[in-house]
Amino acid sequence: MQSKQKIILTLLFFFLVITPVLVFAQDPIIDTGDDVIGIINNITNWLWRLFAAVAVLAFLIAGFMYVTAAGDSDKITKANNMVKYGIIGVVVALLSAGVVQLVESLLVGD
């Protein structure tokens, strides 16, 4: 029974959080530019939206794990680790965005 609940919750989160990002339902980010910089910007914009959805989902799951831990130190540790690794992931993503901007400025010269 728990397996079915996990599958249903996973599909629910996927359809409610990830699907709008994948189909660009929030804001069209496709540019008609054919140059390399335009393509790089399209890819990074798409990845940023996907990353934001996954990060929010990870923090929601970690918060849910923390709230439902009921004093169980193992569950609290898992939730804390999930938040910690989520923060590390956000920092790495921000640094990678800086690298993309640096490469773009070196290629364009602005």
N, CA, C and O atoms as a GROMACS GRO file, in nm:
protein
  440
    1MET      N    1   0.082  -0.120   0.000
    1MET     CA    2   0.000   0.000   0.000
    1MET      C    3   0.087   0.126   0.000
    1MET      O    4   0.055   0.223  -0.069
    2GLN      N    5   0.196   0.125   0.077
    2GLN     CA    6   0.285   0.240   0.082
    2GLN      C    7   0.348   0.267  -0.054
    2GLN      O    8   0.370   0.382  -0.092
    3SER      N    9   0.376   0.161  -0.127
    3SER     CA   10   0.434   0.175  -0.260
    3SER      C   11   0.340   0.250  -0.353
    3SER      O   12   0.382   0.338  -0.429
    4LYS      N   13   0.212   0.216  -0.347
    4LYS     CA   14   0.113   0.284  -0.431
    4LYS      C   15   0.100   0.430  -0.393
    4LYS      O   16   0.086   0.516  -0.480
    5GLN      N   17   0.106   0.461  -0.264
    5GLN     CA   18   0.096   0.599  -0.219
    5GLN      C   19   0.216   0.680  -0.266
    5GLN      O   20   0.201   0.795  -0.307
    6LYS      N   21   0.335   0.621  -0.260
    6LYS     CA   22   0.454   0.691  -0.307
    6LYS      C   23   0.446   0.719  -0.456
    6LYS      O   24   0.484   0.827  -0.501
    7ILE      N   25   0.397   0.623  -0.532
    7ILE     CA   26   0.384   0.641  -0.676
    7ILE      C   27   0.284   0.752  -0.707
    7ILE      O   28   0.308   0.837  -0.792
    8ILE      N   29   0.171   0.750  -0.637
    8ILE     CA   30   0.068   0.851  -0.659
    8ILE      C   31   0.119   0.989  -0.621
    8ILE      O   32   0.097   1.085  -0.696
    9LEU      N   33   0.187   1.002  -0.507
    9LEU     CA   34   0.241   1.132  -0.466
    9LEU      C   35   0.348   1.181  -0.562
    9LEU      O   36   0.355   1.300  -0.593
   10THR      N   37   0.433   1.090  -0.610
   10THR     CA   38   0.536   1.128  -0.706
   10THR      C   39   0.473   1.179  -0.835
   10THR      O   40   0.516   1.282  -0.888
   11LEU      N   41   0.374   1.109  -0.886
   11LEU     CA   42   0.308   1.152  -1.008
   11LEU      C   43   0.234   1.285  -0.987
   11LEU      O   44   0.234   1.371  -1.075
   12LEU      N   45   0.173   1.302  -0.871
   12LEU     CA   46   0.103   1.426  -0.841
   12LEU      C   47   0.200   1.544  -0.840
   12LEU      O   48   0.172   1.648  -0.901
   13PHE      N   49   0.313   1.528  -0.770
   13PHE     CA   50   0.412   1.634  -0.768
   13PHE      C   51   0.467   1.660  -0.907
   13PHE      O   52   0.489   1.775  -0.944
   14PHE      N   53   0.490   1.555  -0.985
   14PHE     CA   54   0.543   1.572  -1.120
   14PHE      C   55   0.447   1.654  -1.204
   14PHE      O   56   0.489   1.749  -1.271
   15PHE      N   57   0.320   1.619  -1.202
   15PHE     CA   58   0.225   1.689  -1.286
   15PHE      C   59   0.196   1.830  -1.239
   15PHE      O   60   0.169   1.918  -1.321
   16LEU      N   61   0.202   1.855  -1.108
   16LEU     CA   62   0.171   1.987  -1.057
   16LEU      C   63   0.290   2.083  -1.057
   16LEU      O   64   0.272   2.204  -1.069
   17VAL      N   65   0.412   2.030  -1.045
   17VAL     CA   66   0.528   2.115  -1.031
   17VAL      C   67   0.616   2.113  -1.156
   17VAL      O   68   0.656   2.219  -1.205
   18ILE      N   69   0.647   1.997  -1.205
   18ILE     CA   70   0.744   1.985  -1.313
   18ILE      C   71   0.682   2.007  -1.451
   18ILE      O   72   0.744   2.071  -1.536
   19THR      N   73   0.564   1.958  -1.474
   19THR     CA   74   0.504   1.964  -1.608
   19THR      C   75   0.489   2.107  -1.660
   19THR      O   76   0.522   2.130  -1.777
   20PRO      N   77   0.442   2.205  -1.582
   20PRO     CA   78   0.434   2.341  -1.637
   20PRO      C   79   0.569   2.396  -1.681
   20PRO      O   80   0.577   2.472  -1.777
   21VAL      N   81   0.674   2.358  -1.610
   21VAL     CA   82   0.806   2.404  -1.648
   21VAL      C   83   0.849   2.340  -1.779
   21VAL      O   84   0.907   2.406  -1.866
   22LEU      N   85   0.821   2.211  -1.794
   22LEU     CA   86   0.864   2.140  -1.913
   22LEU      C   87   0.791   2.187  -2.038
   22LEU      O   88   0.848   2.185  -2.148
   23VAL      N   89   0.668   2.228  -2.025
   23VAL     CA   90   0.593   2.273  -2.143
   23VAL      C   91   0.591   2.425  -2.154
   23VAL      O   92   0.519   2.481  -2.237
   24PHE      N   93   0.671   2.492  -2.072
   24PHE     CA   94   0.684   2.637  -2.076
   24PHE      C   95   0.549   2.708  -2.059
   24PHE      O   96   0.524   2.809  -2.124
   25ALA      N   97   0.464   2.655  -1.973
   25ALA     CA   98   0.332   2.713  -1.954
   25ALA      C   99   0.338   2.843  -1.875
   25ALA      O  100   0.243   2.922  -1.879
   26GLN      N  101   0.446   2.866  -1.804
   26GLN     CA  102   0.453   2.985  -1.722
   26GLN      C  103   0.492   3.109  -1.802
   26GLN      O  104   0.430   3.214  -1.789
   27ASP      N  105   0.592   3.096  -1.884
   27ASP     CA  106   0.641   3.210  -1.960
   27ASP      C  107   0.724   3.156  -2.076
   27ASP      O  108   0.819   3.080  -2.053
   28PRO      N  109   0.692   3.192  -2.197
   28PRO     CA  110   0.771   3.139  -2.308
   28PRO      C  111   0.914   3.194  -2.304
   28PRO      O  112   0.934   3.315  -2.296
   29ILE      N  113   1.011   3.105  -2.308
   29ILE     CA  114   1.150   3.148  -2.302
   29ILE      C  115   1.225   3.114  -2.430
   29ILE      O  116   1.346   3.136  -2.439
   30ILE      N  117   1.154   3.061  -2.529
   30ILE     CA  118   1.220   3.024  -2.652
   30ILE      C  119   1.244   3.150  -2.735
   30ILE      O  120   1.151   3.225  -2.764
   31ASP      N  121   1.368   3.170  -2.771
   31ASP     CA  122   1.406   3.284  -2.853
   31ASP      C  123   1.432   3.233  -2.994
   31ASP      O  124   1.475   3.119  -3.012
   32THR      N  125   1.408   3.315  -3.092
   32THR     CA  126   1.427   3.272  -3.229
   32THR      C  127   1.569   3.296  -3.277
   32THR      O  128   1.599   3.274  -3.394
   33GLY      N  129   1.658   3.341  -3.188
   33GLY     CA  130   1.795   3.367  -3.228
   33GLY      C  131   1.867   3.239  -3.268
   33GLY      O  132   1.857   3.136  -3.201
   34ASP      N  133   1.940   3.248  -3.377
   34ASP     CA  134   2.011   3.131  -3.426
   34ASP      C  135   2.158   3.131  -3.385
   34ASP      O  136   2.230   3.037  -3.417
   35ASP      N  137   2.202   3.234  -3.315
   35ASP     CA  138   2.342   3.238  -3.278
   35ASP      C  139   2.368   3.151  -3.155
   35ASP      O  140   2.276   3.107  -3.087
   36VAL      N  141   2.493   3.128  -3.129
   36VAL     CA  142   2.534   3.040  -3.019
   36VAL      C  143   2.491   3.097  -2.884
   36VAL      O  144   2.445   3.022  -2.798
   37ILE      N  145   2.504   3.226  -2.867
   37ILE     CA  146   2.466   3.288  -2.739
   37ILE      C  147   2.317   3.272  -2.715
   37ILE      O  148   2.276   3.246  -2.602
   38GLY      N  149   2.235   3.288  -2.818
   38GLY     CA  150   2.091   3.269  -2.803
   38GLY      C  151   2.056   3.127  -2.763
   38GLY      O  152   1.969   3.105  -2.679
   39ILE      N  153   2.124   3.031  -2.823
   39ILE     CA  154   2.100   2.891  -2.788
   39ILE      C  155   2.143   2.863  -2.645
   39ILE      O  156   2.072   2.794  -2.571
   40ILE      N  157   2.258   2.916  -2.605
   40ILE     CA  158   2.306   2.896  -2.467
   40ILE      C  159   2.208   2.960  -2.369
   40ILE      O  160   2.178   2.900  -2.266
   41ASN      N  161   2.158   3.079  -2.400
   41ASN     CA  162   2.060   3.144  -2.312
   41ASN      C  163   1.931   3.063  -2.302
   41ASN      O  164   1.874   3.052  -2.194
   42ASN      N  165   1.885   3.007  -2.413
   42ASN     CA  166   1.764   2.924  -2.410
   42ASN      C  167   1.784   2.802  -2.320
   42ASN      O  168   1.697   2.769  -2.239
   43ILE      N  169   1.897   2.736  -2.334
   43ILE     CA  170   1.923   2.616  -2.254
   43ILE      C  171   1.934   2.651  -2.107
   43ILE      O  172   1.877   2.583  -2.022
   44THR      N  173   2.009   2.759  -2.075
   44THR     CA  174   2.024   2.794  -1.933
   44THR      C  175   1.892   2.840  -1.872
   44THR      O  176   1.864   2.810  -1.755
   45ASN      N  177   1.812   2.913  -1.948
   45ASN     CA  178   1.681   2.954  -1.895
   45ASN      C  179   1.594   2.833  -1.867
   45ASN      O  180   1.527   2.828  -1.763
   46TRP      N  181   1.593   2.736  -1.956
   46TRP     CA  182   1.514   2.616  -1.936
   46TRP      C  183   1.565   2.537  -1.815
   46TRP      O  184   1.486   2.490  -1.734
   47LEU      N  185   1.696   2.523  -1.803
   47LEU     CA  186   1.753   2.450  -1.690
   47LEU      C  187   1.727   2.521  -1.558
   47LEU      O  188   1.705   2.456  -1.455
   48TRP      N  189   1.729   2.655  -1.559
   48TRP     CA  190   1.701   2.729  -1.437
   48TRP      C  191   1.557   2.707  -1.389
   48TRP      O  192   1.533   2.693  -1.269
   49ARG      N  193   1.465   2.703  -1.481
   49ARG     CA  194   1.326   2.680  -1.443
   49ARG      C  195   1.307   2.538  -1.390
   49ARG      O  196   1.236   2.517  -1.292
   50LEU      N  197   1.371   2.443  -1.454
   50LEU     CA  198   1.365   2.305  -1.406
   50LEU      C  199   1.430   2.293  -1.269
   50LEU      O  200   1.376   2.228  -1.180
   51PHE      N  201   1.546   2.356  -1.252
   51PHE     CA  202   1.614   2.352  -1.123
   51PHE      C  203   1.529   2.416  -1.014
   51PHE      O  204   1.522   2.362  -0.903
   52ALA      N  205   1.466   2.527  -1.042
   52ALA     CA  206   1.384   2.593  -0.941
   52ALA      C  207   1.269   2.503  -0.896
   52ALA      O  208   1.238   2.497  -0.778
   53ALA      N  209   1.207   2.434  -0.991
   53ALA     CA  210   1.097   2.343  -0.955
   53ALA      C  211   1.148   2.228  -0.870
   53ALA      O  212   1.083   2.190  -0.772
   54VAL      N  213   1.262   2.171  -0.906
   54VAL     CA  214   1.317   2.060  -0.830
   54VAL      C  215   1.361   2.106  -0.691
   54VAL      O  216   1.342   2.034  -0.593
   55ALA      N  217   1.420   2.224  -0.681
   55ALA     CA  218   1.464   2.275  -0.552
   55ALA      C  219   1.346   2.298  -0.458
   55ALA      O  220   1.351   2.262  -0.341
   56VAL      N  221   1.240   2.358  -0.510
   56VAL     CA  222   1.121   2.380  -0.428
   56VAL      C  223   1.064   2.246  -0.382
   56VAL      O  224   1.025   2.231  -0.267
   57LEU      N  225   1.059   2.150  -0.472
   57LEU     CA  226   1.007   2.018  -0.438
   57LEU      C  227   1.093   1.952  -0.332
   57LEU      O  228   1.040   1.890  -0.239
   58ALA      N  229   1.224   1.963  -0.343
   58ALA     CA  230   1.314   1.902  -0.244
   58ALA      C  231   1.296   1.966  -0.107
   58ALA      O  232   1.292   1.895  -0.007
   59PHE      N  233   1.284   2.098  -0.103
   59PHE     CA  234   1.265   2.164   0.026
   59PHE      C  235   1.127   2.132   0.085
   59PHE      O  236   1.114   2.122   0.207
   60LEU      N  237   1.027   2.116   0.002
   60LEU     CA  238   0.895   2.076   0.052
   60LEU      C  239   0.898   1.935   0.111
   60LEU      O  240   0.840   1.910   0.217
   61ILE      N  241   0.966   1.845   0.043
   61ILE     CA  242   0.977   1.708   0.094
   61ILE      C  243   1.055   1.706   0.225
   61ILE      O  244   1.018   1.636   0.318
   62ALA      N  245   1.164   1.783   0.232
   62ALA     CA  246   1.244   1.789   0.355
   62ALA      C  247   1.161   1.846   0.470
   62ALA      O  248   1.168   1.797   0.582
   63GLY      N  249   1.084   1.950   0.442
   63GLY     CA  250   0.998   2.006   0.546
   63GLY      C  251   0.892   1.908   0.591
   63GLY      O  252   0.863   1.898   0.710
   64PHE      N  253   0.835   1.836   0.497
   64PHE     CA  254   0.736   1.734   0.531
   64PHE      C  255   0.799   1.624   0.616
   64PHE      O  256   0.739   1.578   0.713
   65MET      N  257   0.920   1.583   0.579
   65MET     CA  258   0.990   1.480   0.657
   65MET      C  259   1.018   1.529   0.798
   65MET      O  260   1.006   1.454   0.895
   66TYR      N  261   1.055   1.655   0.811
   66TYR     CA  262   1.085   1.711   0.943
   66TYR      C  263   0.960   1.721   1.029
   66TYR      O  264   0.963   1.690   1.148
   67VAL      N  265   0.850   1.764   0.970
   67VAL     CA  266   0.726   1.780   1.045
   67VAL      C  267   0.671   1.644   1.089
   67VAL      O  268   0.618   1.631   1.199
   68THR      N  269   0.683   1.544   1.003
   68THR     CA  270   0.628   1.412   1.035
   68THR      C  271   0.727   1.322   1.108
   68THR      O  272   0.699   1.204   1.127
   69ALA      N  273   0.842   1.374   1.150
   69ALA     CA  274   0.942   1.292   1.217
   69ALA      C  275   0.895   1.245   1.355
   69ALA      O  276   0.934   1.137   1.400
   70ALA      N  277   0.814   1.322   1.420
   70ALA     CA  278   0.758   1.288   1.552
   70ALA      C  279   0.866   1.252   1.653
   70ALA      O  280   0.850   1.159   1.732
   71GLY      N  281   0.976   1.328   1.650
   71GLY     CA  282   1.082   1.307   1.748
   71GLY      C  283   1.180   1.197   1.713
   71GLY      O  284   1.275   1.175   1.789
   72ASP      N  285   1.162   1.128   1.603
   72ASP     CA  286   1.254   1.023   1.561
   72ASP      C  287   1.383   1.088   1.510
   72ASP      O  288   1.382   1.159   1.409
   73SER      N  289   1.493   1.064   1.580
   73SER     CA  290   1.617   1.133   1.547
   73SER      C  291   1.670   1.094   1.408
   73SER      O  292   1.733   1.176   1.342
   74ASP      N  293   1.644   0.972   1.363
   74ASP     CA  294   1.689   0.932   1.229
   74ASP      C  295   1.618   1.012   1.121
   74ASP      O  296   1.680   1.058   1.025
   75LYS      N  297   1.487   1.028   1.136
   75LYS     CA  298   1.411   1.104   1.037
   75LYS      C  299   1.448   1.252   1.040
   75LYS      O  300   1.456   1.317   0.935
   76ILE      N  301   1.472   1.305   1.158
   76ILE     CA  302   1.514   1.445   1.170
   76ILE      C  303   1.649   1.465   1.104
   76ILE      O  304   1.671   1.565   1.035
   77THR      N  305   1.741   1.370   1.124
   77THR     CA  306   1.872   1.378   1.061
   77THR      C  307   1.861   1.372   0.909
   77THR      O  308   1.929   1.446   0.838
   78LYS      N  309   1.774   1.283   0.859
   78LYS     CA  310   1.754   1.274   0.714
   78LYS      C  311   1.698   1.405   0.658
   78LYS      O  312   1.742   1.452   0.553
   79ALA      N  313   1.602   1.464   0.730
   79ALA     CA  314   1.544   1.590   0.684
   79ALA      C  315   1.648   1.702   0.687
   79ALA      O  316   1.655   1.782   0.593
   80ASN      N  317   1.727   1.708   0.793
   80ASN     CA  318   1.831   1.811   0.802
   80ASN      C  319   1.935   1.794   0.691
   80ASN      O  320   1.980   1.892   0.632
   81ASN      N  321   1.973   1.669   0.664
   81ASN     CA  322   2.068   1.644   0.556
   81ASN      C  323   2.010   1.682   0.420
   81ASN      O  324   2.081   1.734   0.334
   82MET      N  325   1.881   1.657   0.402
   82MET     CA  326   1.818   1.693   0.275
   82MET      C  327   1.818   1.845   0.256
   82MET      O  328   1.843   1.894   0.146
   83VAL      N  329   1.791   1.918   0.362
   83VAL     CA  330   1.794   2.065   0.355
   83VAL      C  331   1.938   2.112   0.329
   83VAL      O  332   1.960   2.200   0.246
   84LYS      N  333   2.034   2.053   0.400
   84LYS     CA  334   2.174   2.092   0.384
   84LYS      C  335   2.221   2.068   0.240
   84LYS      O  336   2.284   2.155   0.181
   85TYR      N  337   2.191   1.950   0.186
   85TYR     CA  338   2.234   1.920   0.049
   85TYR      C  339   2.155   2.002  -0.052
   85TYR      O  340   2.206   2.033  -0.160
   86GLY      N  341   2.033   2.038  -0.019
   86GLY     CA  342   1.956   2.127  -0.106
   86GLY      C  343   2.018   2.265  -0.113
   86GLY      O  344   2.025   2.326  -0.220
   87ILE      N  345   2.063   2.315   0.000
   87ILE     CA  346   2.129   2.446   0.003
   87ILE      C  347   2.260   2.440  -0.075
   87ILE      O  348   2.293   2.532  -0.150
   88ILE      N  349   2.335   2.331  -0.058
   88ILE     CA  350   2.459   2.314  -0.134
   88ILE      C  351   2.429   2.312  -0.284
   88ILE      O  352   2.503   2.370  -0.363
   89GLY      N  353   2.321   2.245  -0.323
   89GLY     CA  354   2.282   2.241  -0.463
   89GLY      C  355   2.246   2.378  -0.517
   89GLY      O  356   2.281   2.411  -0.631
   90VAL      N  357   2.177   2.458  -0.437
   90VAL     CA  358   2.141   2.594  -0.480
   90VAL      C  359   2.267   2.678  -0.498
   90VAL      O  360   2.278   2.754  -0.595
   91VAL      N  361   2.362   2.665  -0.407
   91VAL     CA  362   2.487   2.741  -0.418
   91VAL      C  363   2.564   2.700  -0.544
   91VAL      O  364   2.615   2.785  -0.616
   92VAL      N  365   2.573   2.569  -0.569
   92VAL     CA  366   2.642   2.522  -0.689
   92VAL      C  367   2.572   2.572  -0.815
   92VAL      O  368   2.638   2.610  -0.912
   93ALA      N  369   2.440   2.573  -0.815
   93ALA     CA  370   2.366   2.623  -0.932
   93ALA      C  371   2.391   2.772  -0.953
   93ALA      O  372   2.406   2.816  -1.066
   94LEU      N  373   2.396   2.848  -0.845
   94LEU     CA  374   2.424   2.991  -0.859
   94LEU      C  375   2.566   3.015  -0.912
   94LEU      O  376   2.588   3.103  -0.995
   95LEU      N  377   2.661   2.935  -0.863
   95LEU     CA  378   2.797   2.948  -0.914
   95LEU      C  379   2.806   2.909  -1.061
   95LEU      O  380   2.879   2.971  -1.138
   96SER      N  381   2.730   2.807  -1.100
   96SER     CA  382   2.732   2.767  -1.241
   96SER      C  383   2.671   2.875  -1.329
   96SER      O  384   2.714   2.894  -1.443
   97ALA      N  385   2.570   2.945  -1.279
   97ALA     CA  386   2.513   3.056  -1.355
   97ALA      C  387   2.617   3.166  -1.373
   97ALA      O  388   2.623   3.230  -1.478
   98GLY      N  389   2.697   3.189  -1.271
   98GLY     CA  390   2.805   3.287  -1.284
   98GLY      C  391   2.907   3.247  -1.389
   98GLY      O  392   2.956   3.331  -1.463
   99VAL      N  393   2.938   3.119  -1.395
   99VAL     CA  394   3.032   3.070  -1.497
   99VAL      C  395   2.973   3.088  -1.636
   99VAL      O  396   3.044   3.127  -1.729
  100VAL      N  397   2.844   3.059  -1.652
  100VAL     CA  398   2.780   3.077  -1.782
  100VAL      C  399   2.784   3.224  -1.823
  100VAL      O  400   2.813   3.255  -1.938
  101GLN      N  401   2.756   3.314  -1.730
  101GLN     CA  402   2.760   3.457  -1.761
  101GLN      C  403   2.902   3.501  -1.796
  101GLN      O  404   2.921   3.585  -1.884
  102LEU      N  405   3.001   3.445  -1.727
  102LEU     CA  406   3.141   3.479  -1.755
  102LEU      C  407   3.180   3.435  -1.896
  102LEU      O  408   3.241   3.511  -1.970
  103VAL      N  409   3.145   3.312  -1.931
  103VAL     CA  410   3.177   3.262  -2.065
  103VAL      C  411   3.104   3.344  -2.171
  103VAL      O  412   3.160   3.376  -2.276
  104GLU      N  413   2.979   3.377  -2.144
  104GLU     CA  414   2.903   3.458  -2.239
  104GLU      C  415   2.966   3.595  -2.258
  104GLU      O  416   2.976   3.644  -2.370
  105SER      N  417   3.009   3.658  -2.150
  105SER     CA  418   3.072   3.790  -2.162
  105SER      C  419   3.207   3.781  -2.233
  105SER      O  420   3.245   3.874  -2.303
  106LEU      N  421   3.278   3.671  -2.216
  106LEU     CA  422   3.405   3.654  -2.287
  106LEU      C  423   3.383   3.633  -2.436
  106LEU      O  424   3.461   3.680  -2.519
  107LEU      N  425   3.275   3.560  -2.472
  107LEU     CA  426   3.247   3.535  -2.613
  107LEU      C  427   3.194   3.659  -2.684
  107LEU      O  428   3.231   3.686  -2.798
  108VAL      N  429   3.107   3.732  -2.617
  108VAL     CA  430   3.044   3.848  -2.679
  108VAL      C  431   3.133   3.971  -2.666
  108VAL      O  432   3.140   4.053  -2.758
  109GLY      N  433   3.199   3.984  -2.553
  109GLY     CA  434   3.288   4.098  -2.532
  109GLY      C  435   3.221   4.216  -2.468
  109GLY      O  436   3.277   4.326  -2.468
  110ASP      N  437   3.102   4.199  -2.412
  110ASP     CA  438   3.030   4.310  -2.346
  110ASP      C  439   3.073   4.322  -2.203
  110ASP      O  440   3.024   4.408  -2.131
   0.00000   0.00000   0.00000
